[in-house]
Amino acid sequence: MSKALVMYYSVYGTTKKYAQWIAEELNAEICETKKADQNSLVNYDTIVLGSGLYAGVIQGLDLIIKNYEEIKSKKLVLFTCGLADYSNQVNINNIQKRIDVKLPENIRSNVKVFFLQGGVNYKELSFIHKIMMGMVKLSIKRKSPNKRNDEDKEFLKTYGQTLDFTSKKNIAALVSYCKS
């Protein structure tokens, strides 16, 4: 099998958990994005980047963008990790729009994207993230109940709870793609 690298950015641990599972399955090297050696990216046949979604931001994309000319012939994979239910096409479309804004079209067409559902423990959130989640809750509560979508309703129902949707089975398609 080809030589693979799994890079990840994780604040609360769910993206790291997925990155570790993926690296195990691919027999790949693994590192945090901030410790990635940009010069050595060319030494890999497959490069996987994982990031949680923090206010719609996907950390680490700059590694792909800045080094694209050197790595464009590689198998490039991006996975995002967030609370959204990825069986819902509306959620996928919303996240894809965020990716489309950040990745230039010529790069986007060469990066395979996967969406993996993560988790949250409200007690472990930083002060800033608690405020952000509180603002989301307030924004949803201000909507008329008949204007709330399924994601809004689920957010209100689970707000403040500890949720973990991570599962090793969620990486199956990503691993299969990398091995193909």
C-alpha positions in Angstrom: 0.0 0.0 0.0 1.1 3.6 -0.6 2.7 5.8 2.1 0.1 7.8 3.9 0.0 10.8 6.3 -3.0 11.7 8.5 -2.9 15.3 9.8 -5.5 16.6 12.2 -6.6 19.7 14.1 -8.7 18.8 17.2 -9.6 20.9 20.2 -11.9 18.5 22.1 -10.7 15.2 20.9 -13.3 13.7 18.5 -11.3 14.7 15.3 -8.1 13.3 16.9 -10.0 10.0 17.7 -11.1 9.7 14.0 -7.5 10.6 12.9 -6.1 7.8 15.1 -8.6 5.3 13.7 -7.9 6.3 10.1 -4.1 6.2 10.7 -4.4 2.7 12.2 -6.5 1.4 9.3 -4.1 2.9 6.7 -0.9 2.1 8.6 -0.2 5.8 8.2 1.9 8.3 10.0 -0.1 10.8 12.1 0.5 14.3 13.4 -1.3 17.4 14.5 -1.5 20.1 11.7 0.6 22.5 13.8 3.4 19.9 13.9 3.2 18.9 10.2 6.4 19.3 8.2 5.2 21.0 5.1 8.4 20.1 3.3 7.8 16.4 3.8 4.3 16.3 2.4 5.7 15.4 -1.0 7.0 12.1 0.5 3.5 10.7 0.9 1.2 9.2 -1.7 -2.0 9.9 0.3 -2.5 12.9 2.5 -5.5 13.0 4.8 -6.4 16.2 6.7 -9.0 16.2 9.5 -10.5 19.2 11.3 -13.3 19.9 13.5 -15.7 22.6 12.5 -15.3 25.6 14.8 -17.7 28.4 13.8 -17.6 27.1 10.3 -13.8 27.3 10.1 -11.8 24.3 8.9 -8.3 24.5 10.5 -5.3 23.2 8.5 -6.6 23.9 5.0 -3.8 26.3 4.5 -1.4 23.3 4.5 -3.1 22.0 1.4 -3.5 25.4 -0.3 0.1 26.6 0.3 1.6 23.3 -0.8 -0.9 22.4 -3.5 1.5 22.7 -6.5 3.9 20.2 -4.8 1.2 17.8 -3.7 -1.5 18.0 -6.4 -0.5 14.6 -7.8 -1.2 13.0 -4.4 -4.4 11.5 -3.2 -5.8 14.3 -1.1 -8.5 13.7 1.4 -10.3 16.1 3.8 -12.6 15.1 6.6 -14.6 17.4 8.8 -15.9 16.5 12.2 -18.9 18.3 13.7 -22.2 17.8 15.5 -24.3 18.0 12.3 -26.1 14.9 11.2 -24.5 14.0 7.9 -27.3 11.8 6.8 -29.2 15.0 6.2 -28.3 16.5 2.8 -29.0 20.0 4.0 -26.3 19.7 6.6 -23.8 18.4 4.0 -24.7 21.2 1.6 -24.1 23.8 4.3 -20.7 22.4 5.2 -19.8 22.0 1.6 -20.5 25.7 1.0 -18.0 26.6 3.8 -15.4 24.4 2.2 -16.1 25.9 -1.3 -15.4 29.4 0.1 -12.1 28.3 1.6 -10.7 26.0 -1.2 -10.1 27.4 -4.6 -12.0 25.5 -7.3 -8.9 24.0 -8.9 -7.9 22.5 -5.6 -11.4 21.6 -4.5 -11.9 19.4 -7.5 -8.8 17.3 -6.5 -9.7 16.9 -2.8 -12.1 14.1 -1.7 -14.2 15.3 1.2 -15.8 13.2 4.0 -18.1 14.3 6.8 -17.8 12.5 10.1 -20.2 13.2 13.0 -18.4 14.0 16.2 -19.6 15.0 19.6 -19.5 17.6 22.3 -19.2 17.8 26.1 -20.6 21.2 27.1 -18.8 21.1 30.4 -15.4 20.9 28.6 -16.1 23.8 26.2 -13.9 26.9 26.4 -15.5 30.1 27.6 -15.6 31.4 24.0 -17.1 28.2 22.7 -19.8 28.3 25.4 -20.7 31.8 24.4 -20.8 30.9 20.8 -23.1 27.9 21.5 -25.2 30.1 23.7 -25.6 32.6 20.9 -26.6 29.8 18.5 -29.2 28.7 21.0 -30.5 32.2 21.4 -30.7 32.7 17.6 -32.7 29.5 17.2 -35.0 30.3 20.0 -35.8 33.7 18.4 -37.0 31.9 15.3 -40.7 31.1 15.1 -41.1 27.4 16.0 -42.5 26.7 12.5 -39.4 28.2 10.9 -37.0 25.9 12.8 -35.4 23.1 10.7 -34.6 19.7 12.0 -31.1 20.7 12.9 -32.4 23.6 14.9 -34.8 21.4 16.8 -32.2 18.8 17.5 -29.8 21.5 18.7 -32.3 22.8 21.2 -33.2 19.3 22.4 -29.6 18.3 23.1 -28.2 21.7 24.2 -26.1 21.3 27.3 -25.8 17.5 27.0 -22.7 15.4 26.4 -23.0 13.8 23.0 -20.7 11.4 21.2 -21.6 10.2 17.7 -18.1 8.9 16.9 -17.9 5.4 15.6 -15.2 3.5 13.8 -17.7 2.5 11.2 -18.0 6.1 10.2 -14.5 6.0 8.6 -15.2 3.0 6.4 -15.8 5.0 3.2 -12.8 7.2 3.8 -10.5 4.3 4.4 -11.9 2.4 1.4 -11.3 5.5 -0.8 -7.7 5.9 0.4 -6.9 2.2 -0.2 -8.4 2.2 -3.7 
